[in-house]
Amino acid sequence: MVDNVEKKEKGGIQVIERAASILRALKENQNGMSLGQIARRVDLPRSTVQRITSALAAENMVISDVGGHGLRLGPELTSLAGSNQYNVVEHCRLLLTELTQKTGETADLSVMRGMGMVFLDQVPGTHRLTTISHVGEVFPLTTTANGKACLSQLEEADARRLINAEWKRTGMAGEISALLNELDNVRTDGLAYDINEHSTGVSAVGFAFRDWGGELHAISVPVPSTRFEEIRSTVERSLLQTSKSVRQQFA
């Protein structure tokens, strides 16, 4: 009897592990994957993948891609992520407020979702001229401080894939080796920069961190470029202090 119970428990754990690996594979491939592609990616028989994805689909954690590209993550995962997202916003709100008080500039919180950075929260700066982004707005990865900060936390192959996909999608052309070198500097220094890249007249500095579930977020400070050099050292120092506090919270 005990052996049967142990076998069932081990079998249940194995199914959870396999389901998690399938969900991670779909997370990394936002355009959808076929059963065969998933099977090759997670090294499981196609029949096993089909059985597990059918169970996940019944819970709306996996759905069929409307474009006919196989399967993709479902709305139930977005709902669960939204609950976690609220906790992240709640935990970072005071830090954003303190950051704005130290610098006088706007402080942003964003999350890396698929191929972009989605803004979750913002504390406006105290100057008459400030930079404002709307919650829910999506920014690109390769031309923003928060995007480059998150790219720097990925394996080079994953970062390269996202960079190439964004450049192809937007029609941009760039030297990928130069950007990869910049990401190396971000890993070393802890801060990423956008100097008039995403929007002319706006510069920004930011850092990335992972929440309890391993999802990548960024805190950034956008500044009108006309006063960026004047405030730059204060922003950098304040962001590095905030980075330490954030990592303690999400350790």
C-alpha positions in Angstrom: 0.0 0.0 0.0 2.8 2.4 0.9 4.7 1.6 -2.3 1.6 2.4 -4.3 1.1 5.7 -2.6 4.7 6.6 -3.1 4.5 5.7 -6.8 1.4 7.9 -7.2 3.2 10.8 -5.5 6.3 10.4 -7.7 4.1 10.2 -10.7 2.2 13.3 -9.8 5.4 15.2 -9.2 6.8 14.1 -12.6 3.6 15.3 -14.3 4.0 18.7 -12.6 7.6 18.9 -13.7 6.8 18.0 -17.2 3.9 20.5 -17.4 6.2 23.2 -16.0 8.8 22.5 -18.7 6.1 22.7 -21.4 4.8 26.1 -20.0 8.4 27.4 -19.9 8.9 26.4 -23.6 5.8 28.2 -24.6 6.8 31.2 -22.6 10.0 31.4 -24.6 8.2 31.1 -27.9 5.4 33.6 -27.8 4.4 33.0 -31.4 3.1 29.5 -30.7 4.6 25.9 -31.0 3.3 22.7 -32.5 3.2 19.5 -30.4 6.2 18.2 -32.3 8.2 21.4 -31.6 7.3 21.2 -27.9 8.2 17.5 -27.7 11.6 18.2 -29.2 12.2 21.2 -26.9 11.4 19.4 -23.7 12.6 16.0 -24.8 9.4 14.1 -24.2 7.3 11.8 -26.4 4.7 13.6 -28.6 1.9 11.5 -27.0 3.0 12.6 -23.5 3.1 16.3 -24.6 -0.4 15.9 -26.1 -1.8 14.4 -22.9 -0.3 17.1 -20.7 -1.3 20.0 -23.0 -4.8 18.7 -23.2 -5.1 18.9 -19.4 -3.5 22.4 -19.4 -6.0 23.5 -22.1 -8.9 22.3 -20.0 -7.7 24.8 -17.4 -7.2 27.6 -20.0 -3.4 27.6 -19.2 -2.8 26.6 -22.9 -4.8 27.7 -25.9 -4.6 27.1 -29.7 -3.0 30.0 -31.5 -5.5 31.8 -33.7 -2.9 32.2 -36.4 -2.6 28.4 -36.7 0.9 28.3 -35.1 0.0 25.5 -32.7 -0.3 26.2 -28.9 0.5 29.2 -26.8 0.1 30.3 -23.2 -3.5 30.8 -22.1 -5.5 33.5 -20.3 -5.5 31.7 -17.0 -1.7 32.2 -16.7 -2.2 35.9 -17.4 -4.7 36.1 -14.6 -2.3 34.3 -12.2 0.6 36.6 -13.3 -1.6 39.6 -12.7 -2.1 38.6 -9.1 1.7 38.3 -8.7 2.1 41.5 -10.6 0.0 43.4 -8.0 2.3 42.1 -5.3 5.4 43.3 -7.1 3.8 46.7 -7.6 2.8 46.9 -4.0 6.3 46.0 -2.8 8.0 48.5 -5.1 5.7 51.4 -4.7 7.5 52.8 -1.6 10.9 52.4 -3.4 9.6 54.3 -6.4 8.4 57.1 -4.2 11.7 57.3 -2.4 13.5 57.3 -5.7 11.5 60.2 -6.9 12.1 62.1 -3.7 15.8 61.6 -4.0 16.1 62.6 -7.7 13.0 64.8 -8.3 12.5 62.7 -11.4 9.9 60.2 -12.5 10.4 56.6 -11.4 8.9 53.7 -13.4 8.3 50.0 -12.8 8.0 47.7 -15.8 7.9 44.0 -16.5 9.4 42.1 -19.4 6.5 40.4 -21.3 7.2 38.5 -24.5 9.0 41.0 -26.8 8.5 44.2 -24.9 8.5 46.0 -21.6 5.0 46.7 -20.0 4.7 49.6 -17.6 3.1 48.5 -14.3 3.5 51.6 -12.1 4.9 55.1 -12.0 5.6 57.9 -9.6 5.7 61.3 -11.4 8.6 63.6 -10.9 8.4 67.0 -9.1 9.7 69.2 -11.9 7.5 71.2 -14.2 9.0 69.4 -17.2 8.7 65.6 -16.5 8.5 62.5 -18.6 5.4 60.4 -18.3 4.5 56.9 -19.6 1.1 55.4 -19.2 0.6 52.2 -17.1 0.0 49.3 -19.6 2.1 51.1 -22.3 4.6 48.7 -24.1 8.2 49.8 -24.8 10.7 48.0 -27.0 13.7 46.1 -25.6 16.7 47.3 -27.6 16.3 51.1 -27.3 15.2 51.6 -23.7 17.0 51.5 -20.4 14.5 49.1 -18.9 14.6 46.8 -21.9 18.4 46.7 -22.1 18.6 46.1 -18.4 16.3 43.0 -18.7 18.1 41.7 -21.9 21.4 41.8 -19.9 19.9 39.2 -17.5 19.3 36.7 -20.2 21.6 34.1 -21.7 23.3 35.5 -24.8 21.5 33.2 -27.1 18.1 34.3 -25.7 19.0 37.9 -25.8 20.3 37.6 -29.4 17.0 36.0 -30.4 14.9 38.7 -28.9 17.1 41.4 -30.4 16.9 40.0 -33.9 13.1 39.5 -33.6 12.6 43.1 -32.6 14.8 44.5 -35.3 13.0 42.3 -37.9 9.6 43.4 -36.6 10.4 47.1 -36.5 12.7 47.2 -39.6 15.6 48.5 -37.5 19.1 47.8 -38.5 22.0 47.7 -36.0 25.3 46.1 -35.1 24.3 43.3 -32.8 27.9 42.8 -31.5 27.9 46.5 -30.3 24.6 45.9 -28.4 25.8 42.7 -26.9 28.9 44.5 -25.7 26.7 47.1 -24.2 24.8 44.4 -22.3 28.0 43.1 -20.9 28.7 46.5 -19.5 25.2 46.6 -18.0 26.0 43.3 -16.2 29.2 44.7 -14.9 27.9 48.2 -13.8 24.4 47.2 -12.9 22.8 50.0 -14.9 21.5 50.4 -18.4 21.1 53.6 -20.4 18.9 55.1 -23.1 20.4 58.4 -24.3 17.9 59.8 -26.8 17.4 56.3 -28.3 13.8 55.6 -27.8 12.5 59.2 -27.8 14.4 62.2 -28.9 14.8 64.6 -25.9 14.4 61.9 -23.3 17.2 59.9 -21.6 16.9 57.2 -19.0 18.8 54.9 -16.6 17.5 51.6 -15.2 18.3 48.3 -13.6 16.6 44.9 -13.8 15.6 42.3 -11.1 13.7 39.1 -10.8 10.7 38.6 -8.6 9.9 35.6 -6.5 8.8 33.7 -9.6 11.8 34.6 -11.6 10.0 37.1 -13.9 12.2 40.0 -15.1 11.2 43.5 -14.0 13.0 46.9 -14.3 13.0 50.1 -12.4 14.0 53.1 -14.5 14.3 56.9 -14.2 13.5 58.8 -17.4 14.8 62.4 -17.6 14.5 65.2 -20.1 17.8 65.2 -21.9 18.3 68.9 -21.3 19.0 68.3 -17.7 20.3 64.7 -17.8 24.0 65.4 -17.4 23.2 67.7 -14.5 21.3 65.0 -12.6 23.0 61.9 -14.0 25.2 61.1 -11.0 22.4 61.5 -8.5 20.1 59.3 -10.6 22.8 56.6 -10.9 23.7 56.6 -7.2 20.0 56.5 -6.2 19.2 53.7 -8.6 22.1 51.5 -7.3 20.8 52.1 -3.7 17.3 51.1 -4.8 18.7 48.1 -6.6 20.1 46.8 -3.4 16.8 47.3 -1.6 14.8 45.6 -4.3 17.1 42.5 -4.3 16.7 42.2 -0.5 12.9 42.3 -0.9 12.8 39.6 -3.5 15.6 37.4 -2.2 
